[in-house]
Amino acid sequence: MKDASGLPQSLLVLGGTSEIALATARRMIARRTRTVRLAGRPSPGLERAAEELRALGADVRTVTFDALDHESHETVLGKVFAEDDIDMVLLAFGILGDQAYDEREPAGAVRVAQTNYTGAVSAGLVAARALQTQGHGSLVVLSAAAGERARRGDFIYGSSKAGLDTFTQGLGDALYGTGAHVMVVRPGSVRARTAAGPARSPLSTTPEEVATAIELGLRRGSEAVWVPASLRPVTTVLRHLPRAVFRRLPL
């Protein structure tokens, strides 16, 4: 069960090698979380992530999970929930794709859509049903500010996140009053704190900053979180600009 502050004692991460997911897991372990299940494709990276979290004092196990294998989601996630209650599911998998390549090779675009949207719809519905059945818990879904309006440079990725965002909002409405809580998280451009290159944009963020925002959102019982918070008014303005004006912006 969650503690009095609304933070989880048990965490299931779908996308166990995600930088944002691992930053969130570290932050939750530093608070109250003691049980973590990292779900993802078997890889050295997944095992390293598990070892890192174990070193922080958590009971960590890996779970074989493939976002594109929709038929396995019910069985895989069902086994996790059968072991014990899960206080928080963090849906953190997704791929950026390569816009220029994916425009030339539609199979690449389909893979982005299937991973970011249909895979998330499948896993999200299974997790939501399990949370509803147990009568408590949060489903936290990583969307993106890019889903607010299609941009020429990343409209394939952005459209997949737009679909995911709309789905998550509707799922939250469907679960309202059941004891299960849904929160969508909309980060701007995410980069590691140690990344080299140009100075950070004031609208970009880091995995650690997203983790901090997720914690605050859980404590408040929020339904939507922007990271950084200044993105919200900016994207609201961009969403309502005439297309002729929007096309000329260097986005």
Summary of the structure (lengths in Angstrom):
residues: 251
radius of gyration: 17.7
end to end distance: 43.1
largest distance: 54.3
contacts: 835
relative contact order: 0.13
helix: 49%
strand: 16%
